[in-house]
């Protein structure tokens, strides 16, 4: 299980860095499910065109590995849904929810125990679930 957590501001650069970190983690650790947590984001400096361009990149998570975006704020939720709709056309297994508890429930997690790791980018948190 991989948990990517964003801070107060998200930009195209931070999204791409997180995407790269996820790819490196999965290459090193193997296929896994994931949560992308935007709960702390207060300022989204990303355009619809940025979301579109990132959406068409090759998937960081392998096919069949579900991932959940947690996006409680309307703007980030909308951008996450836009990403989801584009990815669904490319055979994706992505869900967008409002709370981390919804993400845990969707993935069947009761008491996840994540540890912080260094993946040469934003520090994803990983745990053995």
Buried (B, 14 or more C-beta within 10 A) or exposed (E): BBBBBBEEEBBBEBBBBBBBBBBBBBEEBEEBBBBBBBBEBEEBEBEEEBBEEBBEEEBBBEEEBBBBBBBBBEBBBBBBBBBBEBBEEEEBBBBBBBEBEBBBEBBEBEEBEBEEBEBEBBBBBBBEB
